[in-house]
Amino acid sequence: MATVNFTGSQRKRAAVDTITVASFANGETFITTVGVKVHTYTAATAVDTSAAVLTANLLIALNALDDAEFTELTFAAGATST
């Protein structure tokens, strides 16, 4: 009879979550949760003049976080189409 041994050699797979920012209102809150850690970004129309600018500012804020749960992740903008 053969013996089955677990080697644990499965390659890591990236999990991808996608959000789409099409429109927003002043003061609208975007919440990102990883594990039990929560980061909140509040849109301000004086700074976030369009959905593209808001997306860029949100990515800057997320990539600047120094909590271990967030630093393990990559936040990036995907391709856009019209």
CYANA upper distance limits for C-alpha pairs under 8 A (distance plus 0.5 A):
 21 VAL  CA     51 ALA  CA      6.40
 21 VAL  CA     52 ALA  CA      8.37
 21 VAL  CA     55 THR  CA      7.42
 22 ALA  CA     51 ALA  CA      6.48
 23 SER  CA     50 SER  CA      8.34
 23 SER  CA     51 ALA  CA      6.39
 24 PHE  CA     28 GLU  CA      7.03
 24 PHE  CA     43 ALA  CA      8.14
 24 PHE  CA     51 ALA  CA      7.65
 25 ALA  CA     43 ALA  CA      7.70
 25 ALA  CA     45 THR  CA      7.98
 26 ASN  CA     43 ALA  CA      6.14
 26 ASN  CA     44 ALA  CA      5.56
 26 ASN  CA     45 THR  CA      5.75
 27 GLY  CA     42 THR  CA      6.09
 27 GLY  CA     43 ALA  CA      5.61
 27 GLY  CA     44 ALA  CA      6.24
 27 GLY  CA     45 THR  CA      8.47
 28 GLU  CA     42 THR  CA      6.14
 28 GLU  CA     43 ALA  CA      5.85
 28 GLU  CA     44 ALA  CA      8.38
 29 THR  CA     40 THR  CA      7.14
 29 THR  CA     41 TYR  CA      6.22
 29 THR  CA     42 THR  CA      4.92
 29 THR  CA     43 ALA  CA      6.83
 30 PHE  CA     40 THR  CA      6.25
 30 PHE  CA     41 TYR  CA      5.62
 30 PHE  CA     42 THR  CA      6.72
 30 PHE  CA     43 ALA  CA      8.27
 31 ILE  CA     38 VAL  CA      7.38
 31 ILE  CA     39 HIS  CA      6.31
 31 ILE  CA     40 THR  CA      5.08
 31 ILE  CA     41 TYR  CA      6.95
 32 THR  CA     38 VAL  CA      6.26
 32 THR  CA     39 HIS  CA      5.71
 32 THR  CA     40 THR  CA      6.92
 33 THR  CA     37 LYS  CA      6.22
 33 THR  CA     38 VAL  CA      4.97
 33 THR  CA     39 HIS  CA      6.91
 34 VAL  CA     38 VAL  CA      7.03
 34 VAL  CA     69 GLU  CA      6.81
 34 VAL  CA     70 PHE  CA      7.41
 35 GLY  CA     69 GLU  CA      7.76
 37 LYS  CA     69 GLU  CA      7.87
 39 HIS  CA     62 LEU  CA      8.32
 41 TYR  CA     58 LEU  CA      7.27
 41 TYR  CA     61 ALA  CA      8.29
 43 ALA  CA     47 VAL  CA      8.39
 43 ALA  CA     48 ASP  CA      6.83
 43 ALA  CA     54 LEU  CA      7.51
 44 ALA  CA     48 ASP  CA      6.06
 45 THR  CA     49 THR  CA      5.85
 45 THR  CA     50 SER  CA      8.42
 48 ASP  CA     53 VAL  CA      5.94
 48 ASP  CA     54 LEU  CA      5.25
 48 ASP  CA     57 ASN  CA      8.01
 49 THR  CA     53 VAL  CA      6.69
 49 THR  CA     54 LEU  CA      7.62
 50 SER  CA     54 LEU  CA      6.63
 51 ALA  CA     55 THR  CA      6.55
 52 ALA  CA     56 ALA  CA      6.77
 53 VAL  CA     57 ASN  CA      6.63
 54 LEU  CA     58 LEU  CA      6.50
 55 THR  CA     59 LEU  CA      6.66
 55 THR  CA     77 ALA  CA      8.06
 56 ALA  CA     60 ILE  CA      6.72
 56 ALA  CA     77 ALA  CA      8.16
 57 ASN  CA     61 ALA  CA      6.70
 58 LEU  CA     62 LEU  CA      6.68
 59 LEU  CA     63 ASN  CA      6.48
 59 LEU  CA     75 PHE  CA      6.64
 59 LEU  CA     76 ALA  CA      7.05
 59 LEU  CA     77 ALA  CA      8.09
 60 ILE  CA     64 ALA  CA      6.61
 61 ALA  CA     65 LEU  CA      7.22
 62 LEU  CA     70 PHE  CA      8.06
 62 LEU  CA     75 PHE  CA      7.38
 63 ASN  CA     70 PHE  CA      8.30
 63 ASN  CA     71 THR  CA      7.89
 63 ASN  CA     74 THR  CA      7.88
 63 ASN  CA     75 PHE  CA      6.85
 65 LEU  CA     70 PHE  CA      6.96
 65 LEU  CA     71 THR  CA      7.34
 66 ASP  CA     70 PHE  CA      7.37
 66 ASP  CA     71 THR  CA      6.58
 67 ASP  CA     71 THR  CA      6.73
 68 ALA  CA     72 GLU  CA      6.90
 69 GLU  CA     73 LEU  CA      7.92
